[in-house]
Amino acid sequence: INQHVNNTFYFSWLIDALPFDWLLAHRPVLMDVMFRAECSIGDTVNIAHEDTSPLEKCHLIYNQDGKELAKALTRWEGK
């Protein structure tokens, strides 16, 4: 109705961008997300992540114009 996606999509996008082997061997124990802007239906979404330590990742979600939509920090533990 309001033409933008809800916040649960952001979490799914972050997880889907990680390698499958990583997800099989680890589980999340912390997620800190900062929502910066709305994502409208039809936007192209890009996700980047960087390891800040062996079990911690920094994620960035941005749209086709380079506008930052969300930033997140995740911490993981081995299964």
Secondary structure, DSSP 4 states (H G I P E B T S, - for coil): --SB--HHHHHHHHHHTS-HHHHHHEEEEEEEEEE-S--BTT--EEEEEEEEETTEEEEEEEETT--EEEEEEEEEEE-
